[in-house]
Amino acid sequence: MSDTVLSQFKQTVKEEKKETGRKLKVGIIGTGWIAESHVECYKQMPDVEIVAGADLIPGKAERFFKRYGLENVRCYPSHKEMLDAEELDAVSVCTYNRQHAAPTIYALEKGVNVLLEKPMCVTTEEAVEIMRAEKKSGKILSIGFQPRMDNNMKMIKKIVDSGELGKVYYIQTGGGRRRGIPGSTFIEDRTAGIGAMGDIGCYSLDMVLNAVGYPKPLTASGYISNYFGTSPLYNGADSKRFDVEDFAAAFVRLEGDIVLDFRISWAMHLDTPGDTVILGTRGALRIPSTECWNGSVGGPMILYHDLAGERVETEIPLCPPVPHGLFYNKIRSFLDVVKFGGKAPVPTSQILYNQAIIDAIVKSAKLGHEIEIEIPEI
C-alpha cells in the first residue's frame, strides 16, 4: 500500500450551517412507501413542519400521516389542489415515475422548491420540460440520489479528480440483484414507465458519470428484457401485470472519447454482473459491487497503477458512514440550500444526461440498433 497515494484522499469535515429559527413549511406529493422515508427524516428536523400532503387515492394521505402521528396535516386529492391552497417552502415529489413531471412542473410554477425522487422522470422530453420550468421559476430543484451523500461515492470522484487515473477512456458499471423484483407500481408501464433502470440503474449510472464530470452522452446501443418478471416461476401472480424491463445492458459513447459499458438487473442467475471498473491512461480503479445495489460500495476499492516503474495496487479503505444516514443527508442538503442559498445538491443539468441514457437504451432496444442521443436545448 502506498501511504503517499492514500494521503491525497483524506476526508474533510464541513462546518454545519447555523439554524435561522424559522420553520420550513413542507408538503408531500404522493404517500406511497418512499414517502415514508421522507416523513421519517423530516420529523427529525426541528426546522421543518409538514403541513400538507396529496394523494390521488381517497383517504390514503389521511391514513398515512395519522400513522406517523401527524394529525394536523391538511390533505388534498391532487397536487394542484394542494399547491393552489397552500403557501409552501418546499415539496417532496414521491409519486410513481410517470407522475414525476406534472407535479414538479406545477410546483415550480407556483414558486415552490422541489425535492424530486429518482428517477427524474421517464423520457428525455419530460426531463427537458421539467428543466425549462425550473429555469423559469428560479427555484431549487434537486433530484433524490442519496448515494451522492455516501463518503465512498465522494471518494470515487476525488480519486478521478486527482488525476491518479490519467485520462479516463472506459467505464464498466452496473450491478443488480440475483432475485429482487419489487411489486406495487414499479412493475407496470402505465405507472413506472421503466423498470430496473429507473429503480437502481440510475444510481449506478450516477456513480460513474458524476465521478467523471457528467460528460454528454452521444450514442447508445441498448438491450432490455423481462424474462424473470413475466415468469410465474420467478414472479408469481405479479408476472401477469409485469411489462417493464428487469434487465438492461448498453454500450454508450460519451463526449471526451469515453465508452460506458452498462448492465443492471432485478433478477438473474448471478449474484452480480461484475464490479465497476474505471480505466484510465495512468491507472485503473475497481469498485466492488454490492449484493443488492444499496447506494455504497461492496468493499475496499483497489487502485491499480505504476509506482517507480513497478506495477502496484493500493487499497482504498472504506470511508466511515455519514451521520444520520444517506437519506437524511439527501433531504438536509436540499433544505440547507433552500434556507441559506446555493446550488441544488444533485442538479438537473447532470441528471438530464442520466435520464437521456436510460431513455436511449429503451429506444435503441426497441429499434434493434445503435441510436444517436439527442437532447433539446433548455
C-alpha positions as CSV (number, residue, x, y, z in Angstrom):
1,M,0.0,0.0,0.0
2,S,1.3,3.5,-0.8
3,D,0.7,6.0,2.0
4,T,1.8,8.8,-0.4
5,V,-1.1,7.9,-2.7
6,L,-3.6,7.4,0.1
7,S,-2.8,10.8,1.7
8,Q,-4.3,12.5,-1.4
9,F,-7.7,11.3,-0.5
10,K,-8.2,12.2,3.2
11,Q,-11.7,13.2,4.2
12,T,-12.5,16.7,5.2
13,V,-15.3,17.8,7.6
14,K,-17.5,20.7,6.7
15,E,-18.9,23.1,9.3
16,E,-22.6,22.9,9.7
17,K,-24.7,26.0,8.9
18,K,-26.4,27.7,11.8
19,E,-30.2,27.5,12.2
20,T,-32.2,30.6,11.5
21,G,-35.1,29.8,13.7
22,R,-37.8,29.8,11.0
23,K,-39.6,26.6,10.3
24,L,-39.8,25.5,6.7
25,K,-43.3,24.5,5.6
26,V,-43.2,21.3,3.6
27,G,-45.7,19.3,1.6
28,I,-45.6,15.7,0.4
29,I,-47.0,14.7,-3.0
30,G,-47.6,11.0,-3.2
31,T,-47.9,9.0,0.0
32,G,-46.5,5.6,-1.0
33,W,-43.6,3.7,0.6
34,I,-40.8,6.1,-0.5
35,A,-42.7,9.0,1.2
36,E,-42.3,7.1,4.5
37,S,-38.5,7.8,4.4
38,H,-39.1,11.4,3.6
39,V,-41.5,11.8,6.6
40,E,-39.2,9.9,9.0
41,C,-36.4,12.3,8.1
42,Y,-38.4,15.5,8.1
43,K,-39.7,14.5,11.6
44,Q,-36.1,14.5,12.9
45,M,-35.5,18.1,11.8
46,P,-36.6,20.8,14.2
47,D,-36.7,23.5,11.5
48,V,-39.3,21.6,9.4
49,E,-43.1,21.4,9.6
50,I,-45.0,19.1,7.4
51,V,-48.2,21.0,6.8
52,A,-49.8,19.4,3.7
53,G,-50.0,16.2,1.6
54,A,-51.7,15.0,-1.5
55,D,-52.5,11.6,-3.0
56,L,-54.9,10.5,-5.7
57,I,-56.3,7.6,-3.7
58,P,-59.1,8.8,-1.4
59,G,-58.2,8.6,2.2
60,K,-54.6,7.4,1.6
61,A,-52.9,10.6,2.6
62,E,-55.0,10.9,5.8
63,R,-54.2,7.4,6.9
64,F,-50.5,7.9,6.0
65,F,-50.0,11.0,8.2
66,K,-52.1,9.6,11.0
67,R,-49.8,6.6,11.1
68,Y,-46.9,9.0,11.7
69,G,-48.7,10.9,14.4
70,L,-49.2,14.0,12.2
71,E,-52.8,14.8,12.9
72,N,-52.8,18.4,11.7
73,V,-51.6,17.8,8.1
74,R,-54.0,19.2,5.6
75,C,-54.7,16.5,2.9
76,Y,-55.7,17.0,-0.7
77,P,-56.8,14.7,-3.6
78,S,-54.3,16.2,-6.1
79,H,-51.1,18.1,-6.2
80,K,-52.8,21.0,-7.9
81,E,-55.4,21.5,-5.2
82,M,-52.6,21.3,-2.5
83,L,-50.3,23.8,-4.3
84,D,-53.2,26.2,-5.1
85,A,-54.3,26.3,-1.4
86,E,-51.0,26.2,0.5
87,E,-48.1,28.5,0.9
88,L,-45.1,26.1,1.0
89,D,-41.4,26.5,1.1
90,A,-40.8,23.0,-0.4
91,V,-42.3,19.8,-1.5
92,S,-41.1,16.2,-1.8
93,V,-42.5,14.6,-5.0
94,C,-42.8,10.9,-4.2
95,T,-45.3,9.7,-6.8
96,Y,-44.7,6.8,-9.2
97,N,-42.4,7.6,-12.2
98,R,-44.9,8.6,-14.8
99,Q,-46.3,11.2,-12.4
100,H,-43.0,12.8,-11.6
101,A,-43.1,15.5,-14.2
102,A,-46.5,17.1,-13.8
103,P,-46.4,17.9,-10.0
104,T,-42.8,19.0,-10.2
105,I,-43.6,21.4,-13.0
106,Y,-46.7,22.7,-11.3
107,A,-44.9,23.2,-8.0
108,L,-42.1,25.2,-9.7
109,E,-44.7,27.3,-11.5
110,K,-46.1,28.1,-8.1
111,G,-42.7,29.2,-6.8
112,V,-42.1,26.2,-4.6
113,N,-38.8,24.4,-4.2
114,V,-38.8,20.7,-5.1
115,L,-37.0,17.6,-4.0
116,L,-37.9,15.1,-6.8
117,E,-37.4,11.4,-6.1
118,K,-35.4,9.4,-8.6
119,P,-35.6,8.6,-11.5
120,M,-36.1,12.2,-12.6
121,C,-38.9,11.1,-14.9
122,V,-39.3,8.5,-17.8
123,T,-38.3,10.3,-21.0
124,T,-35.8,12.8,-22.1
125,E,-38.6,15.1,-23.3
126,E,-40.2,15.1,-19.8
127,A,-36.8,15.9,-18.3
128,V,-36.4,18.9,-20.6
129,E,-39.8,20.2,-19.7
130,I,-39.0,19.9,-16.0
131,M,-35.8,21.8,-16.5
132,R,-37.5,24.6,-18.5
133,A,-39.9,25.1,-15.7
134,E,-37.1,25.1,-13.2
135,K,-35.2,27.7,-15.2
136,K,-38.2,29.9,-15.5
137,S,-39.1,29.7,-11.8
138,G,-35.6,30.3,-10.4
139,K,-36.4,27.9,-7.6
140,I,-34.3,25.0,-6.3
141,L,-34.9,21.6,-7.8
142,S,-32.8,18.7,-6.6
143,I,-33.1,15.0,-7.7
144,G,-33.2,12.3,-5.0
145,F,-29.9,10.5,-5.4
146,Q,-29.0,9.7,-1.8
147,P,-25.9,7.7,-2.8
148,R,-24.2,11.0,-3.6
149,M,-24.1,11.6,0.1
150,D,-22.0,8.5,0.7
151,N,-18.4,9.1,1.6
152,N,-17.2,6.3,-0.6
153,M,-19.0,7.8,-3.6
154,K,-17.3,11.1,-2.9
155,M,-14.0,9.2,-2.7
156,I,-14.5,7.8,-6.2
157,K,-14.9,11.3,-7.6
158,K,-12.0,12.5,-5.6
159,I,-9.7,9.8,-7.0
160,V,-10.8,10.6,-10.6
161,D,-10.4,14.4,-10.0
162,S,-6.9,13.9,-8.5
163,G,-5.6,12.8,-11.9
164,E,-4.3,9.5,-10.5
165,L,-6.1,7.6,-13.3
166,G,-5.0,9.9,-16.0
167,K,-7.5,10.3,-18.9
168,V,-10.5,8.0,-18.4
169,Y,-11.4,6.1,-21.5
170,Y,-13.5,3.1,-20.5
171,I,-16.1,2.5,-17.7
172,Q,-17.8,-0.7,-16.8
173,T,-20.6,-0.4,-14.4
174,G,-23.9,-1.9,-13.4
175,G,-25.0,-4.3,-10.8
176,G,-28.3,-5.6,-9.6
177,R,-29.8,-8.5,-7.7
178,R,-30.0,-12.2,-8.1
179,R,-33.6,-12.0,-7.1
180,G,-35.1,-8.7,-6.2
181,I,-38.1,-7.8,-8.3
182,P,-40.3,-5.2,-6.4
183,G,-44.0,-5.0,-6.7
184,S,-46.6,-2.2,-6.4
185,T,-46.3,0.5,-9.1
186,F,-42.7,-0.5,-10.0
187,I,-43.6,-3.2,-12.5
188,E,-46.2,-1.7,-14.8
189,D,-45.5,0.6,-17.7
190,R,-48.6,2.7,-17.0
191,T,-47.1,3.8,-13.7
192,A,-43.4,3.1,-13.8
193,G,-42.6,3.6,-17.4
194,I,-39.2,2.0,-16.8
195,G,-38.2,-0.9,-14.6
196,A,-34.8,-1.9,-13.2
197,M,-33.1,1.1,-14.9
198,G,-35.4,3.6,-13.1
199,D,-35.1,1.8,-9.8
200,I,-31.4,1.0,-9.4
201,G,-29.8,1.5,-12.8
202,C,-29.9,5.3,-12.5
203,Y,-27.9,5.1,-9.2
204,S,-25.2,3.0,-10.9
205,L,-25.0,5.5,-13.8
206,D,-24.8,8.4,-11.5
207,M,-21.9,6.9,-9.5
208,V,-19.6,6.8,-12.5
209,L,-21.0,9.8,-14.5
210,N,-20.6,12.1,-11.5
211,A,-17.1,10.8,-11.0
212,V,-16.0,11.8,-14.5
213,G,-17.8,15.1,-14.6
214,Y,-21.1,14.0,-16.3
215,P,-19.9,14.1,-20.0
216,K,-22.7,14.4,-22.6
217,P,-23.9,11.1,-23.9
218,L,-23.6,10.8,-27.7
219,T,-24.9,7.3,-28.8
220,A,-26.3,4.2,-27.2
221,S,-26.8,0.6,-28.3
222,G,-29.2,-0.9,-25.8
223,Y,-30.8,-4.2,-24.9
224,I,-33.7,-4.8,-22.5
225,S,-35.6,-8.0,-21.4
226,N,-38.0,-9.2,-18.8
227,Y,-37.7,-13.0,-18.8
228,F,-37.9,-13.2,-15.0
229,G,-40.6,-10.6,-14.3
230,T,-43.0,-12.1,-16.7
231,S,-42.4,-15.7,-15.5
232,P,-44.9,-17.2,-12.9
233,L,-42.0,-19.4,-11.8
234,Y,-39.9,-16.5,-10.6
235,N,-42.5,-13.7,-10.1
236,G,-45.7,-15.5,-9.1
237,A,-49.0,-13.7,-9.7
238,D,-47.2,-10.4,-10.4
239,S,-46.0,-11.9,-13.6
240,K,-49.4,-11.2,-15.2
241,R,-49.1,-7.5,-14.9
242,F,-45.3,-7.1,-15.4
243,D,-44.5,-5.1,-18.5
244,V,-41.2,-3.2,-17.8
245,E,-37.6,-4.4,-18.1
246,D,-36.0,-6.5,-15.4
247,F,-32.6,-6.5,-17.2
248,A,-30.9,-3.9,-19.3
249,A,-27.5,-3.7,-21.0
250,A,-25.9,-1.0,-23.2
251,F,-22.8,0.3,-24.9
252,V,-22.8,4.1,-24.6
253,R,-20.4,6.6,-26.1
254,L,-19.7,9.8,-24.1
255,E,-18.1,13.1,-25.0
256,G,-14.3,13.0,-24.3
257,D,-13.8,9.7,-26.1
258,I,-15.2,7.7,-23.1
259,V,-17.0,4.4,-23.5
260,L,-19.6,3.2,-20.9
261,D,-20.4,-0.5,-20.7
262,F,-23.5,-0.8,-18.5
263,R,-25.8,-3.5,-17.3
264,I,-28.4,-3.7,-14.5
265,S,-30.8,-6.3,-13.3
266,W,-33.6,-7.0,-10.9
267,A,-33.3,-10.8,-11.4
268,M,-30.8,-13.1,-12.9
269,H,-28.9,-16.3,-12.1
270,L,-25.7,-14.4,-11.0
271,D,-25.1,-12.6,-7.7
272,T,-23.7,-9.7,-9.7
273,P,-22.9,-8.9,-13.4
274,G,-19.5,-7.6,-12.2
275,D,-17.6,-4.9,-10.3
276,T,-17.5,-1.3,-11.5
277,V,-14.2,-0.6,-13.3
278,I,-12.9,2.8,-14.4
279,L,-9.9,2.6,-16.7
280,G,-7.5,5.5,-17.3
281,T,-4.2,6.1,-19.1
282,R,-2.3,6.2,-15.8
283,G,-4.3,3.9,-13.6
284,A,-7.5,1.9,-13.0
285,L,-10.0,1.8,-10.2
286,R,-12.0,-1.3,-9.2
287,I,-15.2,-0.7,-7.2
288,P,-16.6,-3.9,-5.7
289,S,-20.2,-4.5,-6.4
290,T,-22.9,-4.8,-3.7
291,E,-25.3,-7.7,-3.2
292,C,-28.3,-5.5,-3.8
293,W,-27.4,-2.0,-5.1
294,N,-27.6,-0.2,-1.8
295,G,-26.0,3.2,-2.5
296,S,-22.5,2.4,-1.5
297,V,-19.7,0.0,-2.4
298,G,-19.2,-3.6,-1.7
299,G,-15.8,-3.4,-0.1
300,P,-12.4,-1.5,-0.2
301,M,-11.7,-0.1,-3.7
302,I,-8.4,-1.0,-5.4
303,L,-6.3,1.5,-7.3
304,Y,-4.1,-0.2,-9.9
305,H,-1.2,2.0,-11.0
306,D,2.6,2.1,-11.6
307,L,5.0,3.4,-8.9
308,A,8.7,3.9,-9.6
309,G,8.4,1.7,-12.7
310,E,6.6,-1.1,-10.8
311,R,3.0,-2.3,-11.0
312,V,1.3,-1.8,-7.6
313,E,-2.1,-2.0,-6.1
314,T,-3.3,0.5,-3.5
315,E,-6.3,-0.5,-1.3
316,I,-8.6,2.4,-0.6
317,P,-10.1,1.7,2.9
318,L,-13.9,2.1,3.2
319,C,-14.9,5.5,4.4
320,P,-17.0,6.0,7.6
321,P,-20.8,6.3,7.2
322,V,-22.3,9.7,7.3
323,P,-24.1,10.7,10.5
324,H,-27.9,10.2,10.4
325,G,-27.8,8.1,7.2
326,L,-27.8,8.9,3.4
327,F,-31.5,9.6,3.1
328,Y,-31.5,12.1,5.9
329,N,-28.5,13.9,4.4
330,K,-30.1,14.0,0.9
331,I,-33.1,15.9,2.4
332,R,-30.9,18.0,4.7
333,S,-28.6,19.1,1.9
334,F,-31.7,20.2,-0.2
335,L,-33.3,22.1,2.7
336,D,-30.0,23.8,3.6
337,V,-29.8,25.3,0.0
338,V,-33.5,26.4,0.3
339,K,-32.7,28.1,3.6
340,F,-29.2,29.5,3.0
341,G,-28.9,29.7,-0.8
342,G,-26.6,27.9,-3.2
343,K,-27.0,25.3,-5.9
344,A,-29.0,22.1,-5.9
345,P,-27.1,19.2,-4.4
346,V,-28.0,16.9,-7.3
347,P,-28.7,19.3,-10.2
348,T,-31.0,18.6,-13.1
349,S,-28.2,19.7,-15.5
350,Q,-26.5,16.4,-14.7
351,I,-29.4,14.1,-14.2
352,L,-30.7,15.1,-17.6
353,Y,-27.9,13.1,-19.1
354,N,-28.6,10.2,-16.8
355,Q,-32.2,10.2,-18.0
356,A,-31.3,10.6,-21.6
357,I,-29.1,7.5,-21.4
358,I,-31.9,5.4,-19.9
359,D,-34.4,6.7,-22.5
360,A,-31.9,6.0,-25.3
361,I,-31.4,2.4,-24.1
362,V,-35.1,1.8,-24.3
363,K,-35.5,3.4,-27.7
364,S,-32.4,1.6,-29.1
365,A,-33.6,-1.8,-27.7
366,K,-36.9,-1.4,-29.5
367,L,-35.3,-0.4,-32.8
368,G,-32.6,-3.1,-32.5
369,H,-29.7,-0.8,-33.4
370,E,-27.5,2.0,-32.1
371,I,-29.0,5.4,-32.0
372,E,-27.8,9.0,-31.5
373,I,-28.8,10.7,-28.3
374,E,-30.5,14.0,-29.0
375,I,-31.0,16.4,-26.1
376,P,-33.0,19.6,-26.9
377,E,-31.8,23.0,-25.8
378,I,-33.3,24.1,-22.4
